[in-house]
C-alpha cells in the first residue's frame, strides 16, 4: 500500500455470538465498535482487509468544524471534543493535534462565503477568525505572496491517518470487544424479517444487531437485502513529500492546492481540493438520476475516469451467494491507481505556492474511493423494514474528522442512549424522497 498505515494484530477467533456486529473497519465502524465496547456491549468488528486500509488512511486527516454543512456541524463539534480524549482513554496516541486550520484566498466571493459561515457558526458556539489582507499575509508568510483574506479556525486540528483508526481498534480490544481482519461479511441472516446473524467467510456470528459501516461497499451490500441506498464514489489522489521543511503551516487550504503535515514522519501530504476522477460503475448508472444535483454542483472539478472501479466490484449491481467468495474477498483493499496527471499538477502548484518545498522529494502517491450520498450528508439510522440493521455510510469525504462523533451517535442509537446529537438529519429514510436542491456545501 502506498498510503502509510500502522498494521496491528487483532482477535484470532471469531465469536459464536455477539450483542452487536459492526461490518467495516474504517473510521466510522471502528469508532462505533469502540464506543459500544466502552459501554460493556459485546461487540465484534469484522473487516474484509486491514483495519483503516481504505479511505480512512487515504484522506487529508483534517478534523474540522470550519465550513461544515449545518447538518454536520453539531457532530463535527462533538467529534473534536472526543478526539481530545482518545489518547488518555486508550493509552496510545492517535496523532490528534488542535493545530488550527488556515484558509487563504484571493477570491472575494469565497472570502464572503467564509465570513457568512463564521456568522452562522458563532451562533453554534464555534470560533473562527476571518482574516483581512494583512492578517492573511502574516499567516500565509510561507507562501511569500499577498492574499485578499482568509479564515483561521483555532480549535480545529488534524489527526494521523496512518495511526488513528488502528489505535482506535486497539481501544476496542482493550475495552473487551473483538476485532477481526481479513474476515469479509458476506451477508445477513434474518428470522421473521429481523436480523439474526452475520455470515462471514469464517463462519456465522449470531446477533440481533448489525451496523453496516462498509464505506464504498455499503450500497452493494445493502442491495443483497433488497435495500436501495443511493451511493456513488469518485477517485481522489494525494501525494506525499519528505520532511525537514521549516516554516510551513500544519494545515493549509487554497483553491490551487492544499497541504497537511503528517504525524510522526514530519512530511506533508498535498492535494487539490475536490478534484477527482469519476470511474463509471453499474451502481453509478443505477443511481444516476439521484446524483444529478451533486454533479451539477461539482462538475467543474470532476473528470472522466477509467474502468478500474468497474472491475473492482465495490459498486456492482449483481447479487452474490453467501456460501461462495464475494467481491469483498476478491478485492480485500480498494487501492486504485492515483491520477498521474493530477499528481504532477499538484506538485507543480505546491512548488509555486510554497517555495520551501522545492528541495523535498516525492515519497509516495496514492488514491482512494470517496463515497457520497446524493445530498453529501451521511446515512445513519436503523433501516426501515429490516429491524436490527443500522446503516452508517455515505460520509462523502467527511468521515475521518467526524468519525468519533459518528461512532458515538451510532452507539447511542444501538443502545437506546440519549443521542450525542440529533440523529434525524442523517436518517436514510430521506433518500426515499428527492434530494434535489439539498446538496451539502463542502
N, C-alpha and C positions, 0 to 999 in steps of 0.2 A: 504493500500500500504506500502510495506517495505521501498521503497525509499522515503526519505523525500521530501515534496512538499508543497509550500505555496498555500493554497486554496483561491481563490478570488471570489468576486461577479461580475457578468457580466450582459450584457444587457438583460432585461426580454422579450422584444417584438421583434419579427422578422420583419425587414423592408419589405415592399412590393416590393421594387426595390433598386438596388444599382449600382453604376458605375462598381464596381468590387466585386466579391465574392471570398474569399480565403477559400479553403477547407483544414482543418488541422491546429490544434492549437499547433503544435510543434514549435521548434525554428525557422525554415525556414518560415512557414506560418505566424507565429506571427510577425516576423520582416518584412515580406513583407507587411502585413497589417499596421504595424507601419509607415513604410516609405511612403506608399500610403496616409495614413491619414494625415501625416505631410505636404503633398503637397496639401491638400484640396480635395482629391478624396473621394467620397462617397464609403466606403468600409465596407463590412460585413465579419467577420471572424467566420466560423462555425466549431465546434469541437464536435465529437460524444461523447466524455467523458469529462475529465477535461483538462484545458489548461496545457500543458507541462507534462502530466502524463505518457507518454510512454518513448521512448529512450531519449528525451530531458532532463529528470530529472534522468536518469539512467546511464549516461556516466561519464567519469573522470572529466569533467569540464575544460579540457585544451584548451586554446586559443593560438594556436601556429602557428608560421611560420616554425620553425625548422623541417627539414626533410620532408617538404611538396613536393609533386609531382610538377613538373614545371608548370603544367596546373592549379594547385590550388594556387600556391604561391601568384600571384597578388591579388586574392580575400582574402587570409588569411591576407596579409599585410593591405589591406583596412579595413578588419574586426577589426583588433586590434585597429586601429585609431577610428573606430566607437564605439567599446566597451568603450573607454576612455570617450566618450562624453555622454553616456547614463544617468548617474546619474544626471548631470546638466540638460539635456533635459527633463527628466521625473520627476525629483524632488524626486526620490526614488532610493535606491541603489540596483543594480542588483548583487552586490558582486564581481565585477571585480577588480583584482589587477595585476599589472605588477610585479610579484614576480620573474620572470625568471624561466626557466625550466632547470633542471640538468639531464644529461645523463651520466652514468658511465658504463665502460665495461672493461673486460679482454680479449676481442676478438680483435686481431689486425686487422682482416679484417673488422669488424664492425666499429672500430675507423677510419680506412682508408676511408670507405664509408662516414662517417660523415665529415671527412676532405674534401673529394671531394665535398660534398654538400655545405660545407662552402665556397669553392672557387666559385661554381656556384652562391650561394646566394649573395655573395659580389657584383657581377655584377648587382644584382637586388636591391641593397641598404639595404640588411638585414644584421644585425650584429650578429655574433655568434662566440664564442671563443672555439677553440679546446684546450683541457686541456692535458698537459703532466702528467706523473705519479705523480709528487709531487703536482701539482695543483689539480689533481683528488682526491688524498688522503685528501687534505685540504678541498675541497668542500664536500667530502663524509666522513668527520670525524665521523659522527653519525654511520657509518657502522663499524668503528673500524678495517678496513681491507685495504689492498693495492689494487690499481687499476692501470691498464696499461695506462688508459686515459679516455677521455670523452669529452663532449661539454657542454657549458652553453650558453643559449640564453637569454640575459638580458632583451630584450624588449618584450618577450612573457609573458604570465600570465595565471591565472585561474579565472573562474567565478563560482558563487554559483549556482549549478544546481537545487537547491530547490527553488530559487528565480528568476533567470534571466528571464525565459520565462513568468511567471505570472506578473512580474514587467513590462515587455515589453507590455503585453496585457493591463495592466492598462494604459500604454502610448498610446495605440491605442485609448482607450475610451477618454482619456484626449484630444487627438487631433481631436476628432469628429467622429471616427469610432465606429462601434458596434461589440460586441463580444458575441458569443452565445455558451454556454456549453451545453452538453447533447442534441445536435442537429445534428444528423447524416445527411450528404448529401447522398441521395440515388442515384442520377444520374443527368444528364443534359437534358434539353430540347433544341432542335435545330429547327431553322426555315431556310429553304433553305440551310441546311448544316452548318449553323453558330450558335454559342451559343446564346440562347435567355433566358435561365433561369436555375436555380438550384432547383431541387426538394429535399426538406428536409423532415424529419419526421414531422416537424411542419408547413409545408407549402412551397410554391414556392416563390423564390425571382427572380424577373425579372432582368436580367443583360445581357450585351453583352460580358463581360469578366470574365473568371474564372481562378483562379490559383489553380492547383491541387498540394497541398503540403501535401499529406496524409501519408508520411513516408512509413512504411512497407505495407500499404494498397493501395498504389498508382497503382501498376500494375493491381490488380484485379478490381479496379475502372475503369481504362482505358479499360480493356477488355470488359466492358459493352458497350463501344462505338466502339468496333472493332479495338482498338488501341493496337498494340503489343509493350509493354515496358518491356524488359528483366530485371528482378529484382529478387533477392533471398536474404533471411535473414538467419543469424546464431544467436544462443542464447549465449550471453555472460553473465558472472556472476561477481558480485562485492560484497565485504564485507566491513563493516564499524566497526571501533573500537573507543572507547571512547576518550575523550580529556585529557588534563593535561599531555602531553608528551613534555618535553623540548628538544631543540637542534636538531629537525628534520627539513629537508628542506621542503618547501611548496609543491614542486612538484619534484619527483624523478623517473626516469626510469632506470631500469636494466633489463637484459634479464630474470632474475629469477622472479622478482616481482616489481611492481611499486606502488607509493604512492602519494596521493594528500590530502592536508589539506582542510577540509571542511570550509565553511564560518563561520557563527556566532557560531556554536557549538564548533569549535576548534578541533573536532575529525579528523580522517583520513579515507579515502577510499583506499582500497587495491585491486589490480587486477594483473593478469598475462597477459601481452600484447599479443593480438592476439588469445589467447586460447579461443575456442568456441566449442559448440555442433551444429551439423547440424541435425536439426529436419526435416525429409522429408515431403514434401508437394506436392500437384498436380502441383503447379507452378514451383517448382524446377525440377520436371520431364519434364515439358513443355520446360524449358529453359536450360536443362542440357548441351546441346552442347555448348551454348554460354559461359557457366561458366567453361568449361574445362581448359582454360588457368589460370583463377583465382585459381581453385582448385590445379592445378599443382604447383602454386607458394606458396600456403598456406597449403598444405595437412599435413605438419608436426605438425601444431598447431590446426588442426580440428579433432574432434572426432565425431563418430556417436551419434545421439540423440534419442529422443523418438517420441511419436505420438501427443504431446501436440499442436504443431503448425498446424498439420493436422486438429485437432478438432477446433482450434480457428477460422479458416476460413479466415485469412487475406491473405493467398496465395491460395485461392480457384480458380478452373478453371471454376466454374459454373457461369451462368448468373442469375440475380435476377430481380424481378419486382419492379417498382417504387411505386406501391400502397400497398406494403406489407413490413413488417420488414425485414431488410437486416442483413448480418453477422455483420456489424458495430454496430447494435443495440443489438445484442445478446452478443457481447463482446465489451463493451464500452472502456475498457482499457486493452491492452495486458500486462498481469502480469504473465509471465511464472515462473515456479519454478527454483530457482538457482540450479546449479550443486553442490550437496553436496560434492562430492569428490574434485571438483576443489576448493571449498571454504576452505576445510580442508587443501589442498595443498598450497593454497595461504597464509593461516595463518602460516603454518609451515615455508614456505620460508621467510615470513616477519619477524618472530621472529628470524630466523637465521641471516638475513641481518641486522636487526635493533634491538639490544638487549633492547633498551628503551621501545619497545612495549610490553615486556613480562608481564608487570603489567596492561595492558589495557584489558578491556572486549570487546567482540564482541557485538555490539549494533544492528546490522542488517545485512542482506544479501539479495540480490535481483538479478534478471536477466532482460534482455531486448533483443528484437529482433533488430539486426543491419542490415538494408537493404543495399544491394550493387548492383551496376551495373556490367556488365561483365569486364569493364576496371577500376573499382574503382573510377571513376570520375562521379559527378552528372549529371543528365539530366535536363537542364534548357533551356527553349525556347518554342515558340509557336508550337503547334503540327501541322505538315503539314497535310492538309486535313480537319482540324476542326478549322476554324478561330474563334478566341476568347478564345481558350483553351490554357493556358500556363502551361507547366509541370515544376515542381520543386521537384524532388525526386531522390532517389538513392544516398544519400550523403555518403554512405559507411563508416560510423563511424566517419566522419569528420564534420558533420553538425553543432554541437554545437559551436565549435570555430569559424567557418566561417559564422555562422548564420546571423549576422548583414550585412556582406558583400554580402551574397547571397540575403537577403531580399532587400537590396538597389538595387542590379543588377536587380532583378525581377521587382521591382517598376519602374526602368528605362525602361525596356522592355515594360511594360504595358503602360506607359505614353509617350513613344517615346522620352524620355530624352537621353542625351549623357550618354552612359553606364559607370559605375564606373570602369569596367574592360572590356576587350574584351570578348564578350559572345560566340564567335564562338567555342571555345574548348568544350563547355558544351552542344551544341545543340543536342537534342535527335535524330535528323536525322542520326547521326553517327552509331546508333545501327542497321540501315538497312544494313550496311556493316559489315564485320568481324572485331571484336575487338581483334583478336588473336595477341599476341606479343606486345600489348599496355597496359598491366596491370600496374596500378599505383604502385609506391613504397609507402608503408605505413610508 
